[in-house]
Amino acid sequence: MRARAVLPRLCARHEVLILAGGDAYTALSGDFPVVPIPYLKYHFTSRGKLSNYRSLKRNLPLLLDARWRGPTSDLVESQIRAFGADVILTDSEIYSHWVARHTGIPRITFDHFGLLVYCRPDMPAWERVANWGNAWVYRFLYGVPNRAVVSAFFDAVPRHPGVQRVGAVIREDVLAMKPTHGDHLLAYINKGEHEFTPAVEQAFRAQDCPVRMYGVPRSGREGNIEFKPISKQGFLDDLASCRAVYATCGNQLIGEVIHFGKPMLGTPMACHEQRLNAFHIEKMGFGVRVARDGLTAEILRDFLARADELAAHARGHERDGATEALAAIERFAEELSGASSAARAPAAAVT
């Protein structure tokens, strides 16, 4: 989604080669010419919880290929060399980072996770050990870029001059939508087949408002709950018109919640990044957090009773992260390539 927000304007100013895998390839290939490449992927247990062991085991061949210049790494490198890239712009994508190191092409990272590595975000004391461990793994996988653009809905002081913190990067089609005030609660559960337990279901059924539920493998209307299939536009329409949001704590989704001025009950996945996001939802005053197994009818009812109060705080935090990000990318690319920002210069964008 970050790439979709900046690529149209980057492509208008530069020659751009796009390489992507997985969901990024699916999201971009309909509108841009994209070269498909393998990608790192999280793996989960049979109960839907993130498994570090399975993730490492199943990603190990790709990690070794990228780090030790295997056949796929050679293929990615040949694409970038043939293109003649001056700069590599990359998310947390491993091949582009290691190709940049092998070739000496300057690289700019553009992601959210880099905030934990290159900035000093406020966090609870007990999260600092987890932050150190996550930052170490990130550096081990991707090394140290020449510049970093980190996107986050909350403030954090950069550790180095070559780091720029920008707001959440919102796509133009989302920016063009106008919020309305409906009466439904929008709910998104990431692993609904495991996490939509009878206790969680009862908490939603006990409310006196309609619930539009995404991420649960059911369909149709049952009482006050309407189970809806994943749909990009349908989800955005429900988000823009909802009374409040119950969802996981991804940076991109929270940025869209803020853009539409909605209150949020955040239920973070079992990872440091989302717990930190949930902490800032509460600190900034537009939402509250609850553990994934801690939702009750009373907690949900109290949250909805405060919806208007929380929404007022959300509307005070909106930023144009896409414009901020583009300005930082252009400035860093000019510094690294020596090219005039007004010229059409080759650049490789990799997600």
Secondary structure, DSSP 8 states (H G I E B T S, - for coil): -HHHHHHHHHHHHSEEEEEE-HHHHHHHHTTS-EEE-------B-TTS-B-HHHHHHHHHHHHHHHHTT-HHHHHHHHHHHHHT-S-EEESS-HHHHHHHHHHT--EEEEESTTHHHHEE----GGGHHHHHHHHHHHHHHH---SEEEEE-SS--EESSTTEEEE-----HHHHT------S-EEEE-TTHHHH--HHHHHHHHTSSS-EEEESSS--EEETTEEEE---HHHHHHHHHT-SEEEE---HHHHHHHHHTT--EEE---SSHHHHHHHHHHHHTTSEEE--TT---HHHHHHHHHTHHHHHHHHTTS---HHHHHHHHHHHHHHHHH---TTS--EEEEE-
